[in-house]
């Protein structure tokens, strides 16, 4: 990386360009981003320096420039546009036996992903049976036509599971382990447009990603990315964003701020 002042100035300029963009997002090719800040080769030191500068100017990058394909797109946005849930309470983790059972559960179908992975995980995140709606049918309007799709799993704030009047916290779309979760992202976003969750989650029982849903022009932001095998290691971060306590509190705070 060149002189710190040069890279610092470049990242400050990137921050301004994000602020001035209509959607508060800048989409740039990974190699172009690295070139802009003077990185010719990715190394531990250069990536650590870039991460420090992005943090300094309140910029989040998805995917991480250290891991993204050089010809792939990186989305840069302001970190204040992403909710910052509180840290988890000191006692919130299941025991080792629970994690072992979750990671070893046999998953071959979408239904097994729903019941043996998603439902177990979300109950550990503080959701009770009363919050969980599996196979929720709702109205989706396309012009003059009305469709009635079925969302795989929906978590509500209470026992009101009416798609129109209930308060949806998290929408989960599942795929069988043989299918990539990328197939579920667009579907989950389109369902979220009508159900208005705080987050939507996509998983195939192998990988799991969670996104902040943005009903307006600002693109959704991915806040969690993990795997079933890594869920024990990443549980604190999953809990911080997706637990019942966190999501219900964060969504209520955003609603009161808007109101």
C-alpha positions as semicolon CSV with decimal commas, in nm:
position;residue;x (nm);y (nm);z (nm)
1;X;0,000;0,000;0,000
2;X;0,132;0,354;-0,075
3;X;0,168;0,630;0,183
4;X;-0,111;0,614;0,440
5;X;-0,218;0,971;0,367
6;X;-0,281;0,882;0,001
7;X;-0,495;0,577;0,083
8;X;-0,668;0,774;0,359
9;X;-0,763;1,047;0,113
10;X;-0,893;0,790;-0,137
11;X;-1,116;0,621;0,121
12;X;-1,244;0,959;0,239
13;X;-1,338;1,034;-0,122
14;X;-1,513;0,697;-0,148
15;X;-1,711;0,788;0,165
16;X;-1,828;1,110;0,001
17;X;-1,926;0,929;-0,319
18;X;-2,141;0,688;-0,117
19;X;-2,308;0,976;0,067
20;X;-2,387;1,145;-0,264
21;X;-2,521;0,834;-0,436
22;X;-2,904;0,806;-0,453
23;X;-2,910;0,471;-0,273
24;X;-2,614;0,530;-0,039
25;X;-2,432;0,243;-0,207
26;X;-2,132;0,231;-0,438
27;X;-2,084;-0,079;-0,653
28;X;-1,725;-0,130;-0,767
29;X;-1,518;-0,414;-0,910
30;X;-1,287;-0,556;-0,646
31;X;-0,968;-0,500;-0,848
32;X;-1,077;-0,140;-0,912
33;X;-1,129;-0,077;-0,540
34;X;-0,789;-0,219;-0,456
35;X;-0,629;-0,012;-0,729
36;X;-0,797;0,306;-0,603
37;X;-0,633;0,269;-0,263
38;X;-0,298;0,163;-0,406
39;X;-0,302;-0,210;-0,338
40;X;-0,121;-0,408;-0,606
41;X;-0,129;-0,744;-0,429
42;X;-0,354;-0,867;-0,152
43;X;-0,160;-0,956;0,160
44;X;-0,245;-0,979;0,529
45;X;-0,089;-0,640;0,595
46;X;-0,250;-0,458;0,301
47;X;-0,593;-0,603;0,377
48;X;-0,563;-0,516;0,746
49;X;-0,475;-0,159;0,649
50;X;-0,772;-0,140;0,410
51;X;-1,012;-0,278;0,672
52;X;-0,885;-0,020;0,922
53;X;-0,948;0,264;0,676
54;X;-1,295;0,138;0,587
55;X;-1,379;0,119;0,959
56;X;-1,235;0,467;1,015
57;X;-1,471;0,617;0,756
58;X;-1,772;0,404;0,852
59;X;-1,782;0,197;0,532
60;X;-1,889;-0,167;0,511
61;X;-1,787;-0,383;0,215
62;X;-1,982;-0,687;0,096
63;X;-1,824;-0,922;0,008
64;X;-1,498;-0,864;0,193
65;X;-1,236;-0,731;-0,057
66;X;-0,988;-0,976;0,096
67;X;-1,198;-1,270;-0,026
68;X;-1,395;-1,139;-0,324
69;X;-1,295;-1,241;-0,678
70;X;-1,087;-0,967;-0,834
71;X;-1,338;-0,942;-1,121
72;X;-1,634;-0,956;-0,884
73;X;-1,848;-0,670;-0,754
74;X;-1,809;-0,524;-0,406
75;X;-2,093;-0,321;-0,254
76;X;-1,979;-0,034;-0,034
77;X;-2,228;0,128;0,201
78;X;-2,229;0,337;0,517
79;X;-2,220;0,131;0,833
80;X;-2,482;0,356;0,992
81;X;-2,726;0,227;0,731
82;X;-2,697;-0,118;0,893
83;X;-2,860;-0,172;1,235
84;X;-2,614;-0,229;1,519
85;X;-2,785;-0,470;1,758
86;X;-2,669;-0,489;2,120
87;X;-2,420;-0,755;2,230
88;X;-2,573;-1,083;2,345
89;X;-2,635;-1,144;2,716
90;X;-2,371;-1,338;2,907
91;X;-2,587;-1,652;2,923
92;X;-2,732;-1,729;2,583
93;X;-2,544;-2,020;2,428
94;X;-2,673;-2,377;2,411
95;X;-2,438;-2,645;2,540
96;X;-2,191;-2,843;2,330
97;X;-2,429;-3,138;2,299
98;X;-2,690;-2,912;2,134
99;X;-2,441;-2,788;1,875
100;X;-2,325;-3,144;1,806
101;X;-2,684;-3,256;1,749
102;X;-2,755;-2,961;1,520
103;X;-2,449;-3,010;1,302
104;X;-2,493;-3,388;1,274
105;X;-2,866;-3,388;1,197
106;X;-2,944;-3,567;0,871
107;X;-3,067;-3,316;0,612
108;X;-3,165;-3,425;0,263
109;X;-3,486;-3,232;0,187
110;X;-3,606;-2,875;0,217
111;X;-3,855;-2,986;0,482
112;X;-3,578;-3,139;0,692
113;X;-3,382;-2,813;0,666
114;X;-3,689;-2,631;0,801
115;X;-3,759;-2,863;1,094
116;X;-3,418;-3,006;1,187
117;X;-3,205;-2,696;1,133
118;X;-3,399;-2,369;1,109
119;X;-3,661;-2,439;1,376
120;X;-3,404;-2,575;1,621
121;X;-3,171;-2,282;1,560
122;X;-3,439;-2,016;1,604
123;X;-3,571;-2,175;1,922
124;X;-3,216;-2,145;2,056
125;X;-3,227;-1,779;1,951
126;X;-3,518;-1,718;2,186
127;X;-3,822;-1,779;1,965
128;X;-4,105;-1,991;2,106
129;X;-4,358;-2,206;1,920
130;X;-4,604;-1,917;1,938
131;X;-4,372;-1,700;1,726
132;X;-4,315;-1,956;1,452
133;X;-4,524;-1,988;1,138
134;X;-4,430;-2,266;0,894
135;X;-4,572;-2,264;0,542
136;X;-4,730;-1,919;0,567
137;X;-4,951;-1,834;0,269
138;X;-4,992;-1,467;0,178
139;X;-5,112;-1,245;-0,108
140;X;-4,854;-1,128;-0,360
141;X;-4,972;-0,879;-0,622
142;X;-4,824;-0,864;-0,973
143;X;-5,014;-0,597;-1,159
144;X;-5,379;-0,701;-1,164
145;X;-5,292;-1,061;-1,079
146;X;-5,280;-1,201;-0,728
147;X;-5,061;-1,498;-0,637
148;X;-5,064;-1,692;-0,312
149;X;-4,707;-1,808;-0,245
150;X;-4,601;-1,992;0,066
151;X;-4,314;-1,863;0,279
152;X;-4,116;-2,147;0,435
153;X;-4,077;-2,015;0,790
154;X;-4,184;-1,680;0,934
155;X;-4,115;-1,554;1,287
156;X;-4,358;-1,306;1,440
157;X;-4,337;-1,086;1,747
158;X;-4,638;-1,262;1,903
159;X;-4,920;-1,505;1,824
160;X;-5,074;-1,287;1,552
161;X;-4,967;-1,470;1,236
162;X;-5,189;-1,275;0,998
163;X;-4,963;-1,169;0,704
164;X;-5,142;-0,831;0,686
165;X;-5,167;-0,737;1,054
166;X;-4,897;-0,946;1,223
167;X;-4,555;-0,801;1,304
168;X;-4,302;-1,009;1,110
169;X;-3,952;-1,019;1,257
170;X;-3,767;-1,271;1,037
171;X;-3,852;-1,448;0,713
172;X;-3,661;-1,769;0,632
173;X;-3,646;-1,929;0,289
174;X;-3,500;-2,279;0,272
175;X;-3,356;-2,494;-0,001
176;X;-3,252;-2,857;0,002
177;X;-2,879;-2,913;0,068
178;X;-2,832;-3,010;-0,297
179;X;-2,929;-2,659;-0,410
180;X;-2,731;-2,334;-0,367
181;X;-2,875;-2,067;-0,138
182;X;-2,832;-1,808;-0,413
183;X;-3,153;-1,949;-0,559
184;X;-3,340;-1,833;-0,248
185;X;-3,211;-1,475;-0,215
186;X;-3,429;-1,315;-0,484
187;X;-3,730;-1,517;-0,373
188;X;-3,682;-1,416;-0,010
189;X;-3,645;-1,049;-0,104
190;X;-3,964;-1,055;-0,312
191;X;-4,155;-1,216;-0,025
192;X;-4,007;-0,967;0,220
193;X;-4,147;-0,681;0,012
194;X;-4,496;-0,795;0,112
195;X;-4,431;-0,932;0,462
196;X;-4,198;-0,651;0,581
197;X;-3,962;-0,845;0,812
198;X;-3,665;-0,687;0,983
199;X;-3,440;-0,954;0,833
200;X;-3,470;-1,235;0,583
201;X;-3,258;-1,549;0,603
202;X;-3,169;-1,799;0,331
203;X;-3,025;-2,143;0,401
204;X;-2,985;-2,486;0,248
205;X;-2,881;-2,647;0,574
206;X;-2,516;-2,608;0,477
207;X;-2,478;-2,232;0,433
208;X;-2,677;-1,957;0,602
209;X;-2,700;-1,586;0,521
210;X;-2,910;-1,309;0,673
211;X;-2,998;-0,975;0,516
212;X;-3,144;-0,652;0,649
213;X;-3,459;-0,591;0,447
214;X;-3,480;-0,244;0,291
215;X;-3,831;-0,154;0,167
216;X;-3,700;0,160;-0,008
217;X;-3,432;0,218;-0,273
218;X;-3,135;0,128;-0,052
219;X;-3,022;-0,228;-0,135
220;X;-3,045;-0,497;0,131
221;X;-2,732;-0,551;0,339
222;X;-2,599;-0,892;0,434
223;X;-2,525;-0,900;0,808
224;X;-2,466;-1,270;0,876
225;X;-2,280;-1,530;0,673
226;X;-2,200;-1,867;0,826
227;X;-2,235;-2,242;0,782
228;X;-2,398;-2,515;0,986
229;X;-2,053;-2,653;1,064
230;X;-1,937;-2,312;1,191
231;X;-2,255;-2,222;1,381
232;X;-2,096;-2,285;1,721
233;X;-1,808;-2,049;1,642
234;X;-2,038;-1,784;1,492
235;X;-2,330;-1,822;1,733
236;X;-2,265;-1,495;1,919
237;X;-2,286;-1,296;1,595
238;X;-2,595;-1,487;1,480
239;X;-2,756;-1,425;1,818
240;X;-2,664;-1,057;1,814
241;X;-2,853;-0,997;1,491
242;X;-3,125;-1,263;1,478
243;X;-3,230;-1,342;1,836
244;X;-3,588;-1,267;1,933
245;X;-3,470;-1,018;2,193
246;X;-3,250;-0,832;1,945
247;X;-3,483;-0,827;1,643
248;X;-3,797;-0,730;1,833
249;X;-3,613;-0,450;2,014
250;X;-3,436;-0,321;1,702
251;X;-3,750;-0,325;1,486
252;X;-3,956;-0,153;1,757
253;X;-3,688;0,115;1,788
254;X;-3,684;0,179;1,413
255;X;-4,064;0,198;1,404
256;X;-4,074;0,453;1,686
257;X;-3,802;0,658;1,519
258;X;-3,999;0,670;1,194
259;X;-4,322;0,742;1,377
